[in-house]
Amino acid sequence: MDFELKTFDLADACRQKCDALVAVVTDDGMAGDDPVSRLVQDARKSGDFESKPGKLLQAWRVEGVAARRVVIAGAGDGSGKRVQAAVQAAVGGLRHKAIKRLVVALPGSAGDDAVRAAVVATADSSYAYVATKSKADGRAIERVTLSVPASVTAHRQAFDAARGTAAGIEFARELGNLPPNVATPTRLGDEARKLAKAHGFRCEVLGPKEVERLGMGSFMAVARGSEEPLRFIVLQYRGAAESQAPVVLVGKGITFDSGGISIKPAPEMDEMKFDMSGAASVLGTFRALGELKPKLNVVGLIPACENLPDGRSMKPGDVLTSMSGQTIEVLNTDAEGRLILCDALTYAERFKPRAVVDIATLTGACVIALGGVRSGLFASDDNLARALQEAGDAALDLCWRMPLDDEYGDGLKTNFADVANVAGRPAGSVTAAKFLQRFAGKYPWAHLDIAGTAWKGGAAKGSTGRPVGLLVQYLLSQQDGKATATTKATAPAKAGRRKAAAR
């Protein structure tokens, strides 16, 4: 999908030759004398339209309008969040129409937040998965013109960032939606190589022998039950001087999770193909970096494998030796994500990072806590947590900080190893984060639990591409060596508790 940003008012928009015109209307209304403004004014008087977010009025062949279809979309106060709802509703309603060219006209009050929201929402609502279907729909939108009454120059930076972000989100969604017999660890490695070749990244894809030499015993144990060979992917984007410490993104890449010996229930197990959404979000973020080319250094680490039951699979009661040298007692083989992430977090130390953020569909407990609205955010550093939270707010890809009090780690104690891989049902998302924190003590670290936000079930089943928007926004805020993390990693347990209580 091609996006372009142009400066013209609604009267000019009415003259654009296109298949559909979406006019975003705020509470301030439309006082113009063009055909669409008159339509809105008349509809309001008759009570047939109100500007609440997501409210639509559709019309066919409006006199004086070049577009075949006109969609009036309510956007309330015109904020980014309201514009997002308006555009999602409008473009979603056009998905199954023969729309090749679309014009989205923003109101005069539109700011950068509205521009970003409109681009990302258009791409999100028009996305359709066809990769493994025998017949494609053939109704994909090809070109989108976003019109703003103010100067294009004023919104160019926000527009370009949104366009790159949208490309990254779509890339992550497509990978996440692929079936597990296609999106194997090998396929993820191949996709990383393609990205590197297309955008000039450095890329290494390590196999079982290299991973064994690194001493990643925890990662290797998870992969033992599968015939698909594991892959450890290392991507490097260099947009700043070599001397500048990178941000490291670590993505969980379980391409299918049966639970292993601690096997999951059969219903909805197919959705465990989405357990590599953390990996997909890292690759999607690198896709955006290739477009945007920000001035910073970023490393992406993806441990990728399957978790399946087999005669060679790890068992409850096994003790593993991680890359860090810490031993881990496996009490539940379905808590495997943390077992592959911990070795990747140890590997991250070699880059002397300014910050490390891991992204994982880690716990069902986080779904219970936060649902599908916000990702769970855990951090050992207040400044890093604040930067990620602000990035999520700006990108409308929300997260919520959770506590990391030391006491939560007590349940991970065991008589037979340095740490157990689970601590029971209470505060399951927190104890999982406490496990990871043990391996991330040498740098500022944050963990995003995206189990509730990475995909949707039911009739809308599919990957969301989250949290690519949050990650891209965070990285853009870190350009030119701006620091949002302290140089020493600390564990502000009390601060985490205060935040949770205050909210």
N, C-alpha and C positions, 0 to 999 in steps of 0.2 A: 504494500500500500504506500503510495506517494502522498506526502503532506506538503502543502505550501501555505505560506502566510501572506495575506494581502490586506491592504488598507482600502476599505470602502464601506459606506454606510448601508443601511437596509434597502434604501431605494436602488442603489447599485446592485445589491445582492439579488434583488428581484429581476434584474436584467441578465443575470448570469445563466448561460445555457448549461443545464445540468439535469440529472435525473431526479434529484430531490434537494430541497432547501430546508434546513433546520434553522429556525429563528429562536434564539434563546431569549426569553422574556423575564424580566425581574419585576419586583413589586412596584417599581417606579413606573412601569408601563411603557407604552410606545406612543409618543405624541406626534409622530411623523404623518405625512400625507401619502405615503406609498401604499400600495395595495395590501401588503401584509400588516402594516400598522393599523390600517382601517379595519381589516378583518379582526384583529385583536380587540380593538376598541368596541366594535359591534358585538363580538362574542362576550366581552365582559359585561356590557350593558344588559345583555339578555340572560346573563348568568350561566352561559355555556362554557366559560373558561375562567380559571383562576390560576394565579402564578405560583401556586405551591410547588415545591420541587417534585419533579416527576410527572406532573399533570400535563397531558398532551391534548392538542387539538389538531386533527389531520384534515387536509383538504386536497381535492383533486382538480387540476386545471383551473387555478385561480386566475381570473382575468387580470392581465397586466403583469403576470409573473411568468418568466420563461421556464422555470422548473415544472416538470409534470406533477410532482408531489410537493406539498408544503406541510411541514410539521412545526407547529408552535409548541415550544417546550418551556414550562414554567421553571424558574430558577430562584424563586424566593428573593433573598437579599443579594444575590449575585456573587456570593463567596465561592471559592473553589469547590468546597464540598457540595454546595447547591447546584453549581454548574455541572459537576460530575454526575449528580443524580439526573439532571435534565437531559444531558447528552446521552447517558446510558439508556434512558427510557426511549428517547427519540430514535437513536441509531438501532437499538435492539428491536424496535418495532418495524424497522426497514430491512432487517437481516435477510428475510426470505423473499424480498422484492428484487426486481431486476435493476439494481442500482450499481452503476459503474462509476458515476461521478457525483460527488456530494459536496454541497456548500454548507458550512456551519457558520452562521452569523452571530457573533457575540454582541452583547449590549455595550453601550458607550461607557458604562462603569466598569468594564472588565479589567481586572488587574492581571499581573503575572500568574497568580494562583489560578485564576479562571482559564487562562491560556493553557497552562500545564494540564489542568483537569480535563479540558475539552479534548486535547490531543490524545491523552492516555485513555480516556473514556471511549472515544471513537474507535480506537484500535481494539480495546478490550471488547466492546459490544459487537464489533463486526467480525471478530475472530471465529473461524469455523475449522474444526478438525476434519481432515480428509485423507490423511496419510495412508491409512490402511483400509479405506473404503474402495469398493470396486468402481464406483461412479462418483465423481466430484459434483457438487451442486452447480458450479458455474455461475454463481451469483455474487461473487466476492466484489467488494468495493475496491476500485483500482486507484482512484484519485480523490483526495479530500482537500478542499480549499477552506482554510479558516480565515474568516474576515474579522478585523478589528477596526473600529472607527478611528482610533489613535494611530500614531506612526508605527509602522512595522519595526523600525529600529528600536523603539522603546520596549518591545516584547521579544526581540530576536533571540536573546540569550535564553529566556525561559522556553521559547518555542523549540529551539534547537535541543535543549536539554530534554524536553518532553518527548521529542521525536526519537532521540537516542534511547531514552528509557523505554518507550513503547516497543522499540525493536527488541530490546533485551527481554522485556516481559513476554513478548510473543515467542521468542526463542525458548525461554524457560517453559512456557506452557506447552509448546509442541513436544519438547523432550519429555516432560512429565506425562503427557497423554499417550505417548507411544506404549504399546503393550510390552510386557516384560521379556517376551521372547525376541523382541527387536531392540529395546533399549537395555542392552546388556552392559556389563562393565567395559567390555571391548568397544562397544558402540560409543560410550561416553568418552573413552580415550580417543577414538577416531574424531569425534566432534570437537574435542579440545585441539587436536592437531589441525583440523580445518580452520578453526578460529585463529589459531596462531599463524597459519600460513596467510590467511586473508588480511590480518591486521598487524602483522609484524611482532607478535608476542613470542616470548621464549616458551618452549613447551618440552616437558619430559613426561613420558608415560612408562611407569615402572611396572614390571610383572612380578610373579611370585618369587623368583630367584632374587631379584633386587630387594624386594621387601623383606625377604628372609635375612639377607645380609645386613639390612638396617636394624634387625632385631625387633621388628614389629610383631611380637608374638600374640598380642591381643587381637590385632587386625586379622592376622593369619588364621586364628582359631575360628573366627566367625565365618571365614570363606571356606573352611575345610569341607563343609557338607554339600558343596555345589560342584558340579562339573565345569561351570563357567569359571575361567581363571580371573582372579582379582586384578584390579588395576589401581595404581596410585598415581594420580595426575598432579603435575606441578606446572602451573601457568604463571608467567611473569609479564606484567605490563610495566614498561619503563617510560614514564612521562616526565621524570625529573632527574636530577643528577644521581649518579650511582651511590653517592655518599648519603643520600636521604633515605632514612629508614622507611621501609614499606608498611602499608596496612596489609595484613594477611587475612584472607577470607577462607574459612574451612567449611566445606559442604558435605554433609552426610550423603553417601551414595549407595544406599542399599537398594539395588534395582528390583528386588522382590524380597519381601519379608514374610515367610510362612510362620515365623516364630521359632523355627528350629525344633529341637526336641520338645520344648515348651510350646507346642503348636497352638496356633490361634484357632478360634471357632471358624467354621466354614462361611457363615454369612458375611458378605462384604469383604471377604479376604482378597477379592480381585483388586480392591482399592489399595492394596499394599504395593502395587506398582508405583504408587506415588511416594513411596518411602525414600526415593532418591531426589525428592524436591529440593532439599538443601543443595545437593550437587547441581541440579538444574538451575537454581538461583545464582550460584557462583558463575556458571557458564553464561547465563543470561546477563549477568552484570558485566562480564568480560566482553560480551557482544556489544553492550552499550559503551563500554570504555573504548572499543575500537571505533565507534562513531564519534564520540565526544572528545577523546584525546586530552583528558585533564592533566594538569601539571603535578603529578604525584606518582609514586611507585606502588603497585599493588601486586600481591602474590595470591594465587588461588590454589588451595590444596583440596583434593577430592579423593578420599579413600572409597573405592567402589567394589562391591561384591554382592553376592546373594546370601540370604540366610535360609538354608533349607535343612530338613532332617535327612540324615544319611548315617551309615555305619561309622563314618569318620567324623561326624558332627561333634562339636563340643557338647558336654553334658552338664546338667546341674551337679555341682560339687567339684567340677574341674577347677584347677588353679592355673592361671595364665601368668606369664611374665611379659609385661609391657615393655615398650621401647625405653621408657624412663627407668626401668629396673624395678618398678613397683609391681608387686604381685596382686592378682585379682581373683577372688573366688567367684565363680559363676553360680549364682543361685537361681537365675532365670535366663534361659537362652533367648527369650524374646526381648531382653534388655540389651540388644546387640549394638545399637547405634552408638552408645557411649563407649563400647569396646573398640570400635574402629576409629572414633573421633579422638580418643585419648592418645593413640599413637601419632595421629596427625598433629595434635597440639604439641607433642614433644618435638616432632620434626620441625615445627614452626620456629623453634628457638634459634635455629641456625641462621635465620634471616635477621636476627636482632630487631624485631619489629617494633614499630611505635605503638601498634595496637593489633590485637587479634580478635576477630569476630567469627564464631562458629554458628552455622545455620543448620537446623536439623528438625525433622518431624520426629521429635524424641519421645513424647509421652502423651498417652491418652488423658492423663491427669490435667494437662494444660488445656485440653479441649473442655473438660469439665469446669475448670476455673475461669476461662476467658471466652469459650465458645469460638465462633468463627470471625469475630470482629477484630480482635487485637492479638498479635503475636506476644508470647511471653518474653520479657527481656530480663536477663540476669547479668550483672556486671560486677567486677572486682574494683572498678574505678568509677567514681562519681562523674568525672568530666566526660568520660567515654559514654556512660549511660545517658547523660544529658544530651550529648551530640546525636546519639542514635534516636532518642525520643523526639528531639526537635526535627530530625530528618524525616521520621515517620509522620509527624504531624504535617510537615510541609508537603510531603508526597501523597498524603491521604492513604498511607500504608501504615496503619497504626500499630503501636506496641504498648506494653504496660510493664513497668518495672516491678519485679518480684523480689522477695527478700533472699538473703544469703547468710542468715545468722549461723554462727558456728554450730549451734546446738542441732541444726538440721542434719549435720554430718554424723551425729552419733549413731544413727540407725545403720550406717554403712560399716560399722565395726564387725569383725569376724574373728574367730579363734584360729583360722586356718590360712589367712593371707593378710596382706597389708590393708586390703579394702574389699568389701563385697560389691557386686555390681547392682544390687537393689537394696532398698531399705523398707519395704512394705508399702502399703497403700497410702497412708497419710502423707500429704504434701509431696506426692510422687514427682511432680515436675521440679520441685525445689531440691529434693534429694538427688535427682538425676543431675541437676546443675552442680550440686556440691561434689558429686563424683568427678565431673569434668574439671572443676576448679582445682582439684589436686594436681592436675597435669598442666596447669596454666599459671603457675606462680611466678614466672620470670618475665612477665610483660603485662601491660594492661589488657584485660580480657573481657569479652562479653559473649553471651550465649543467647541466641534467638530460637525459642521453641516454637516452630511453625506448624505443629501437628493440627491445629484447628483452622489455620488460614491458608495452607498450601494448596488445598483442593476442596471442591464441593462434592457432596454426594447427591443421591436422589435423581430427579429429572434433570437437574443442572450439573450432573456429574462431570468433573473435569478439573484440570489444573488451573490455578488462578495466576500463577507466575509470581506470587508474593514470596519473599519480600524484596524483589528486584528494585522496585521503586524506592523503598527505604534505603537500600544499600547504595544505589546510584546517587541519591540525594546526599547521603552521608559522605561518600567519597568526593563529590564535587565541593562539599564544604571544607574538605581537608587539603585543598590545593595550595601550592606555594609554601608548603611546610607549616601550615597553621596547626597548632597543637590543641587538641581537645582532651588529651589523656595525660596524666602525670607520668613522669619518667619512672616512677617506682610503682609496681602493682600492689595495691592494698585491698583489703577485704572489708569494706564499710558495712559490716553487718547491722550495726545500729542505725546507720543512715537508711539502709534498705528497709528496716522495720518501721522507721519513722515515715518513710514515703508510703508504705503500704497502709499504715494507720491513717495518714492524712487524707488518703484518697478513698 
